[in-house]
Amino acid sequence: MSQQHQEQGRSAKKAPKLRGHPRDSPDARISKSLSWLLRHGAEKAGLNIRQDGYAKVSDVLANPMFRDITFIHLQDIVKRDQKSRYHLLFEPQTLESAGTDVWWIRANQGHSIKNIELDLQPIESASEIPMAVHGTTRQAWNLIATQGLSKMKRNHIHLAQNVPGSGVISGMRNSSQILIFVDVQKALDAGIKFCLSANGVVLTEGNGDGFLSPEFFLRVENGNRTPLQGWEGSGPIMLAPLVQANIKVDDVVTDGAQPENL
C-alpha cells in the first residue's frame, strides 16, 4: 500500500462519526449530531458559543462531523425540523462590528452547557398554556414517583404542552410509556418558576436542588392515556391548542440563500 493510501486510511479512521443509529436517515443523524454539539458538546468539540446559545455556522460546519454538509443543506435541515429544535440568525455587517456578515445557529432548548441564557418567556399563570406533561419510561417512573422529576445534567426539566398522538410534540418522545401531568398553578404558587422556549417547550429549573416534587403531579397516565393506579387525580386532562412563545427574534432566513460569509 502506498504512503498516500495509508495517510488517507488514517485520516478516514480519525474522522468522527455522526451520532444516531445506523438505520436513521442521513439527515436524522446530522440533526442528532447538531443537537448534541449545540446543546452539550460545544466545549468538548472546541466550538465557541455565545451566552445566548448561538454559534457561528462557519464554525459548526468546520467540525469534522459536518465536513460534507453545505450551508444550504444545513438550512434545509433546520427548516424541516418538525420540532423546531434550531434557529438560524443572520447578523449583517455594521459600522460598529467592522466585520463581515455572519450566520449563527443555536438549539432552542435542551442545553446542559452552563451559563447559556436563552430567550425564554416567563409563565405567570397556568392559564397561559393548555397543559404541562412530562413523558418518561416505566423504569424511570419508579424513582420519579418518590423523588420527583429531576433536571439531571440539563439546565431545565422539559415539559410538553400536549401528548403523543396529537401532532408533533416538542419536549417529549413519542415513545413515552408514562405521562406525568404537572399542576403548574400549584407549583407557581409554591415559588417554582416556569417559562416557555421559542419552540413551545415548557421549562422549569424545579426547586433549589433541581427537582419538581411529586406533590405537583396532577395526574399520571400510561402511554395509552389510561390512568396509573393511585395517580388518577381529578380525571382525564383534556387536549387544547398549543401556545408558542411570543419571543421576537430579528432574523433573516430565506429559502436557498447562501451568504458569501458564514
N, C-alpha and C positions, 0 to 999 in steps of 0.2 A: 504493500500500500504506500502511495506517495505521501510526502510530508504534508502537502496541501490537503489531501483527503483526511489525514489524521487530524489536522487542525480543525477541519470542518466538522469532523465527528465529535471532537472535544467541545466545540462551540455549541453543537446541537444538544449535547448532553447537559450543558450548563444552563441552557435556556429554560426558565421556569414554565411549568405547565399552567394552563388555565384551570381555575377552580371549577368544581362541579363534578357531576357524574359523567362518565364516557358516553352514556346514552342520551345525555342532554344535547339539545341543538347547539351549534357553534355560537349563536347569538346569546343563548341562555348562559353558556359558560363564560362568555365575555361579560355579561351583566353580573354574574355572581362574582367574577374576579374584580370588576369595577366596584361593586358593593363592598367587598372585603377591603379593598385599597382605601376607599374614601371614608369608610366607617371605622375601620380597625387597624389597618396595616400601613398607614402613611409613614409613621416613624421608622418602622422596620424596613420599609422599602426606600427610605431616604427621600420621600416626597414632601415638599414644603406645602403646608396647608394653612390657610388664614384662620383667624379666630372665628370667622363666620362660616367656616366649613368649606370654603372654596379653594380649589387647587387649579393651577394653570393647566389648560387642556394640553398644551405642548409638553408639560412635564409628565402628565399622565400617559400620553402616547409615547413618550420616550422610555417608559418602563418596558423591559424586555417581554413581559406578558402580552403587550399590545403592539408589538413591533410591526405586525401586518395589518393593523387597524388604521383606517384613514379617518379624518375628521368627519367626513360625510357619513361614513359607516357608524361612527360613534353618535353623531347627531340623530341618525335614524333609530338607533337602539334606545336613546333617551326618549324620543318622540313616541315610540311604540310601546314603551314600558307600561303595562296595564295598571301598575300600582303607583305610577308617577314617583318612582324612587329617587330620580335625579333631577337636577335643574342646571341648565346652561345659562350663563350670564355673559353678555358682551359688553366690555368696557372700552369705549373709543378713546383714542389719544386726546389728551387735554394739554393746555399750556402748563398746568401745574405738574402733570405727570412727566412731561418731557420724554415720553417713551413712545411705544407703539400700541396699536390696537391689540387688545388681549381678550381671548375667550377663557372663561373659567367654568368649572363644573363642581357640583357638590352633591352629596347624598342629603335628601330632605330630612331624614331622621335615622335613628338606629345606631348612633355612634357609641363606641366605647372609648374613643380618644377624649382625653380630659381637656378642659379649657376651651371646648368648642361651644360657642354661643350662637344658636340658630335663631332665625326669625320665628318666634312662636307666639301664638295668640292665646292670652290667658283666658281660662274658662271661669267665669264668676258664678254661674248658676247651672245646675243640671239641666235646666230647660233649654240651654243653648245647643245641646246635642241630643240625638234620639236615644242613644244608649252608649254604654262603655262596657265592652266584653273582652275578656282575655281567653284565648284558646291555648290548650295545653294537652299533654298526654296523660293517660291514666296513671302511669308510673310517677310522673311529676306531681300529680294531684295529691297523692298520699302525703307528701311533705307540705304542699301548699295549704292543704286543709288545716294544718296545725300551726304553721308559721306565717302563712300569708304569701302574697306574691312578692318576689324579690327582683330588683333591677339587675342583680348579679354584677357582671363586669360592664354592663352598659350604663349609660347616663340616665336612662329612664326606664320605667315599666311601660310596656306598649299595650294599648287597648284599642280595639276596633269599634267602629260605630254601627256595625251590623254583623250578621252571622254568615258562615259559608252557605252557599246556595242562593244568596240574594244578590248575586252580581260579583264583580271584582271587589275584594275587600282588602284595604291596606291595613296592616297591623296585625294580621292573623294568617296562619297557614290554613289552606282549605282542608287539610288532613287532620285538623284538630279533633281529638277524641272527647275532650271535656271543655265546656263553655262556662266561664265564670263571669256572671253579670255583676257589675260593681254599682253600689249605691253612691253615686258621685256626690249627691247633695249632702248625705250624711258625712262623707269624707271631707267635703269642703267645710262643713260646719265644725269639723274637728281640727281644722287647720291644714289639711292636706291640700297641696296645690296641684291643679291640672292645667294643661294647655293643649293647643291644637297645632299640629305641624302643617306645613304647606301642602302636604298630600293627604290631609284629613285623618291622621293618626292621633288618637288621644294619648297624651304622655303625662306621666307623673313620676316624681322622684320618690314618692312614698314618704315615710316618716324619716326621722334623722338617721336611721340605720338602713334606709333604702328599702323598706318593706311596706306593703299595703296589707294591713291586718285582715283576717277572715271576718272580723266584725263588720267590715264594709262590703261583704259579699251579699248581694241582694237575692241571688238565686244561682244554682249550679245545675247544668244540664249535660246530658250525654250529647255526642255529636249529632244524633238524630233528633234533637230537641225534646227528648223525654227527660223529666226531672230526675235528678240524682236523689236517692232516698236520704231524707234528713236535711236536704237543702232546697226544698220546693219553694220557699219564700211565700209570697202572696199570690203566686200564679204565673202563667206564661208572660213573657216580655214581648210586646207587640213590635213589629218592624216599622220603621219610619224612614223618610228620606235622609240621606247623609248630609252633613254640613261640611263645607270647605272653609278653610281658614281665610279670613279677609286680610291677607298679607300682600301689600303692594311691593312688587319687585321690578325695578327698571331693567328690562332685558330686551334683547333683540334676537330672536331665533327664527330665521327664515328658512323655508324649505330649500334644500340644495345649496345653501350658501356656504362657501368655504373661504374665509378671510385669508389674506396673504400672511398675516402674522397671527399665530395661535398663542 
